[in-house]
Amino acid sequence: MMSLMQWRLSIVAVSIMLACLMVGCNGDETIARAETEKEANEIQVKLIRRGVSDVKIRYGSLGGRNVWEINVPRDQANQGRQLLVDLDLPRTDQAGFEKMIESSGLIPTKTDERARLMYAMAGEIATTLEEINGVITARVHIVLPESKSSRLGARKEDPGKPAAVVLIKHAADARIADVEETQVNSGPKIPGTTEFQMLVAKSVEGLSEADVTVKYTTAASRAKPAVSKKPKDVLANIPLDLLIAAVIFAISTAVLLYLYLKERKRNQPSLLPEGLEPEPEPVPTSDTTW
């Protein structure tokens, strides 16, 4: 039979094991992976500002690539994912000037070089616009007309003028500089159409501000949940796996406590006088009276 010390150690071991299980059930969950530490820090700051607490960043690797995992408490995982969708995070990489050195062939054609140049310039400009507070994402498309000649040695025709289209996705509470606001927004103030046209035109040779088209789109704003006047159900906010672990812990503790008390009672010294044995319990006979 187990001694009292063994029973105590068993109770302590089971308690520690189930406590660890309860902590694990209420652990963190990975909701996104960023390819740069800067982007991971940006996601962390934006989630915390919007009410997601205890956002953690863990460095790791995935498929041979370095990644930074974004982890949040399990009960806030759905809220975190919804915010990532609203903020368009993590963002798709924009090609910059470094992409120009990549070539699809040994000898790129003039068309390949021109396409890479337009794509790289658009990526660099979009990255710059996204640094503005209140701008969530920016998409830039640049058209650089190609010079043409009717025949060999002839004078080149006028290629036309370059043009650009800019799509700005801004926060729902952002204020646009040159737009009359129908409601008072408390968010950041972003440049107006004229300022964006100037920024893009100054970045492309030969591009005039009049040939830059700027369009705005508002990020989806999630309505705040209505405050209910009904009393809160405490159990409704507790994860199911945590409740199961708590029930298992309670049942195991009760069983161990019962066995411990039973063993302790059996090992207690008898209070009867020395030499006097307790009366044996009556043994039921097989005879049955009908």
C-alpha positions in Angstrom: 0.0 0.0 0.0 1.1 3.6 -0.6 2.4 5.6 2.4 1.1 9.0 3.4 4.1 10.7 1.9 3.5 8.9 -1.5 -0.1 10.0 -1.5 1.0 13.6 -0.9 3.5 13.5 -3.7 0.8 12.0 -6.0 -1.6 14.8 -5.2 1.1 17.4 -5.8 2.2 15.8 -9.1 -1.4 15.6 -10.5 -2.1 19.2 -9.4 1.0 20.5 -11.2 0.3 18.5 -14.4 -3.3 19.7 -14.6 -2.3 23.3 -13.8 0.2 23.1 -16.7 -2.6 21.7 -18.9 -4.9 24.6 -18.0 -2.2 27.1 -18.8 -1.6 25.4 -22.1 -5.2 25.4 -23.0 -5.4 29.1 -22.6 -2.1 29.8 -24.5 -1.3 31.9 -27.6 -2.2 31.3 -31.2 -0.3 32.4 -34.3 -2.4 34.6 -36.5 0.1 35.8 -39.1 3.7 35.6 -40.2 5.8 38.6 -41.4 8.9 38.3 -43.6 10.7 41.3 -41.9 11.1 42.4 -38.3 10.0 45.9 -39.2 6.6 44.6 -40.6 6.2 42.4 -37.5 6.7 45.4 -35.2 4.2 47.4 -37.3 1.6 44.7 -37.0 2.2 44.4 -33.2 1.8 48.2 -32.7 -1.4 48.4 -34.8 -3.1 45.4 -33.1 -2.3 46.8 -29.6 -3.7 50.2 -30.5 -6.9 48.5 -31.6 -7.5 46.6 -28.4 -5.7 43.3 -28.8 -3.6 42.8 -25.7 -0.4 40.9 -25.2 0.7 40.6 -28.8 4.0 38.7 -29.0 6.5 38.3 -31.8 8.5 35.1 -32.1 11.4 34.6 -34.5 11.5 31.3 -36.5 11.9 29.7 -39.9 9.5 28.4 -42.4 10.5 26.6 -45.5 14.1 27.8 -45.2 13.0 31.4 -44.8 13.2 33.6 -41.8 9.8 34.6 -40.4 8.4 36.5 -37.5 5.3 35.0 -36.0 2.5 37.2 -34.6 1.0 35.5 -31.5 -2.1 36.7 -29.6 -4.1 35.2 -26.7 -6.3 32.4 -28.0 -9.5 34.1 -27.0 -8.5 37.2 -29.1 -7.4 35.3 -32.2 -10.6 36.0 -34.2 -10.5 39.7 -33.4 -6.8 39.8 -34.4 -7.5 38.1 -37.7 -10.3 40.5 -38.5 -8.1 43.5 -37.8 -5.4 42.1 -40.1 -8.0 41.8 -42.9 -9.2 45.4 -42.3 -5.6 46.7 -42.2 -4.5 44.6 -45.2 -1.6 43.1 -43.2 0.8 41.5 -43.8 1.3 43.3 -47.0 2.4 41.9 -50.3 6.0 42.9 -51.1 6.3 45.8 -53.5 9.0 45.5 -56.1 11.7 48.2 -55.7 14.7 49.3 -57.7 16.6 46.2 -56.5 14.2 44.1 -58.6 15.7 45.7 -61.7 18.8 43.6 -61.4 16.8 40.4 -61.7 16.4 39.2 -65.3 14.3 36.5 -66.9 17.0 35.9 -69.5 20.6 36.3 -70.2 19.9 39.2 -72.6 16.8 41.1 -71.7 15.0 42.9 -74.4 14.1 46.6 -74.4 10.5 45.7 -73.6 11.7 43.7 -70.5 13.8 46.5 -69.3 11.0 49.0 -69.7 8.5 46.8 -67.9 10.9 46.3 -65.0 11.6 50.0 -64.8 7.8 50.9 -64.6 7.2 48.2 -62.0 10.2 49.2 -59.9 9.3 52.9 -59.9 5.7 52.1 -59.0 6.9 49.9 -56.1 9.2 52.6 -54.8 6.6 55.3 -54.9 4.0 53.1 -53.3 6.4 52.2 -50.5 7.0 55.9 -49.9 3.3 56.8 -49.8 2.6 54.0 -47.3 4.9 55.8 -44.8 2.3 58.5 -44.5 0.4 58.2 -41.3 -3.2 57.2 -42.1 -2.4 55.5 -45.4 -2.9 51.7 -45.1 -1.9 50.7 -48.6 -1.0 52.4 -51.8 -1.0 51.1 -55.3 0.7 52.9 -58.1 0.6 52.2 -61.8 2.9 54.1 -64.2 2.7 54.2 -67.9 5.9 55.2 -69.8 5.2 55.6 -73.5 7.7 53.9 -75.8 9.3 55.8 -78.6 8.4 54.5 -82.1 9.8 55.1 -85.5 8.1 54.3 -88.8 11.2 53.0 -90.6 14.9 52.6 -90.0 16.7 55.9 -89.8 13.5 57.9 -89.7 12.8 60.5 -87.0 11.2 59.0 -83.9 7.5 59.9 -83.4 6.3 61.7 -80.4 5.9 59.0 -77.7 3.3 60.9 -75.8 3.3 61.8 -72.2 3.7 59.5 -69.2 0.8 59.0 -66.9 0.1 57.5 -63.5 -2.8 56.2 -61.4 -2.6 56.1 -57.6 -5.0 54.2 -55.4 -4.9 55.1 -51.7 -6.6 53.0 -49.1 -6.8 55.0 -45.9 -8.1 54.4 -42.4 -11.8 54.9 -41.8 -11.2 57.8 -39.4 -8.6 59.5 -41.6 -9.1 63.1 -42.8 -8.3 64.1 -46.4 -6.7 67.5 -46.6 -8.6 69.0 -49.6 -12.0 67.3 -49.0 -14.8 68.9 -47.1 -15.6 66.5 -44.3 -19.3 65.7 -43.6 -18.4 64.4 -40.2 -15.7 65.2 -37.7 -13.0 62.5 -37.8 -10.4 62.3 -35.1 -7.9 60.2 -37.1 -4.8 61.2 -38.9 -4.8 63.8 -41.6 -3.5 62.5 -45.0 -2.5 64.6 -48.0 -5.2 65.6 -50.5 -5.3 64.9 -54.2 -3.1 67.9 -55.1 -0.3 66.8 -52.7 -0.4 63.2 -53.9 -0.2 64.4 -57.5 2.8 66.5 -56.7 4.6 63.7 -54.8 4.1 61.2 -57.7 4.9 63.7 -60.5 8.2 64.7 -58.8 9.2 61.0 -58.7 8.8 60.3 -62.4 10.8 62.2 -65.1 8.5 64.0 -67.5 5.3 63.3 -65.6 3.1 66.3 -64.9 0.7 66.7 -62.0 -2.3 66.9 -64.3 -1.5 63.4 -65.6 -1.7 61.8 -62.2 -5.0 60.4 -61.2 -5.6 59.8 -57.5 -8.4 57.7 -56.1 -9.3 57.0 -52.4 -10.8 54.0 -50.8 -11.7 53.6 -47.1 -10.8 50.6 -45.1 -13.7 48.7 -43.6 -14.4 50.0 -40.1 -15.8 47.5 -37.7 -18.7 48.7 -35.7 -18.3 48.6 -31.9 -20.5 45.9 -30.3 -23.5 47.2 -28.6 -23.3 47.3 -24.8 -25.7 44.9 -23.4 -27.6 45.7 -20.2 -28.0 42.1 -19.3 -25.8 40.6 -16.7 -22.6 39.1 -18.2 -22.3 35.4 -18.3 -18.9 34.7 -16.8 -18.7 31.1 -18.1 -19.5 32.3 -21.7 -16.1 34.1 -21.8 -14.1 31.1 -20.6 -12.7 28.8 -23.4 -14.3 25.4 -23.5 -10.9 23.5 -23.2 -10.2 25.5 -20.1 -13.5 24.5 -18.5 -12.8 20.8 -19.4 -9.4 21.0 -17.8 -10.9 22.6 -14.6 -13.5 19.8 -14.3 -10.8 17.1 -14.8 -8.7 18.8 -12.1 -11.6 19.0 -9.7 -12.5 15.3 -10.2 -9.0 14.1 -9.9 -8.3 16.1 -6.8 -11.5 14.7 -5.2 -10.6 11.1 -6.0 -7.1 11.5 -4.7 -8.3 13.2 -1.5 -10.8 10.4 -0.9 -8.2 7.7 -1.3 -5.8 9.6 0.8 -8.3 10.0 3.7 -9.2 6.3 3.4 -5.6 5.2 3.6 -4.9 7.5 6.5 -7.9 6.2 8.4 -6.7 2.6 7.8 -3.2 3.4 9.2 -4.5 5.1 12.4 -3.6 3.2 15.6 -6.4 1.4 17.3 -8.0 3.1 20.4 -9.0 -0.2 22.0 -7.2 -1.4 25.1 -4.2 -3.6 24.5 -5.1 -7.2 24.0 -8.7 -6.4 23.1 -9.5 -7.0 19.4 -12.4 -5.3 17.7 -15.5 -7.5 17.0 -15.4 -9.0 13.6 -18.1 -7.9 11.2 -20.9 -10.4 10.7 -20.4 -12.5 7.6 -23.6 -13.0 5.6 -24.6 -16.6 5.2 -25.7 -18.3 2.0 -29.1 -19.4 3.6 -31.9 -17.2 2.5 -35.2 -17.2 4.1 -38.0 -16.7 1.7 
